[in-house]
């Protein structure tokens, strides 16, 4: 079984990838999408969203990282994919699942599921452009407003050269509203000969068990469930091996939250860093009562030094951000 950390634009950046992969249980992760339109992007664009390229395309924990591209121009995507590989990308992932309106309006993400022929052309051209030993993979939803074309889209991607598919088991119109239609993952696997990962609405170990039963998928990608419960991948991996392990306590999580904050302080301007912390902390409230209390304290706080004190981050480390 493989467990992947989902690419979530504006949320799972290199800081959160670093923190979550250190918890364990994650086999690989993916960058936020790198938007490709009509030109070859400069190296800085890749270094910004995929700084791990400077460390062998691995997080600090050693977890492999894939580079995800989003766009609709087959030739331009192919050129950028080849360049990303030259910079050290070990796998090129293509985004056909993003539901954001601004992305879809510019012919990116899930809107392309209306055009299976274009999906095929994109994957085919990217596959031709990158070295043979570097896999090309794809992430898709079930469709734009209906799953009726899901199987055609999956076939188009696999026949174009995708070595692996991740299926977010909802349409674009569904957004993130439950339920996830895991039965469609099983249907996709029936029509392609490449591994298919199930994605969507896996918040607990019990959810994973139900997903596996309905979808038949051994491989999964975790998104919001893992961000809300940082040890979810580790819990699922243990359950798959027939073991039970104690859930991560708030006392174990707090040092990771402190480290996340310190990294955000170093990376972002003081007016933006608090928002990044609150974004993750708000998601942690789903799993930790302590996060609810801390979020209530921090909700309206934007002074970084006061947040330092409320988090109780080590003074010696805080001095580095001053």
Secondary structure, DSSP 4 states (H G I P E B T S, - for coil): --EEEPP-TTTS-HHHHHHHHHHS---EEEPPPEE--SSPPPHHHHHHH-GGGGGTTB-TT--EEEEEEE-S-HHHHHHHHHHHHHTT-SEEEEEE----HHHHHTT-GGGGGG-HHHHHHHHHHHHHHS-TTSEEEEEEES-SS-GGGHHHHHHHHHHHT-SEEEEESS-TTTTTPSPP-THHHHHHHHH-SSEEEEES---SHHHHHHHHHHH--S-EEESHHHHHSTTHHHHHHHHHTT---PPPPHHHHHHHHHHHHHHHHHHS-HHHHHHHHHHHHHHHTTT-HHHHHHHHHHTT---HHHHHHHHT--HHHHHTT-
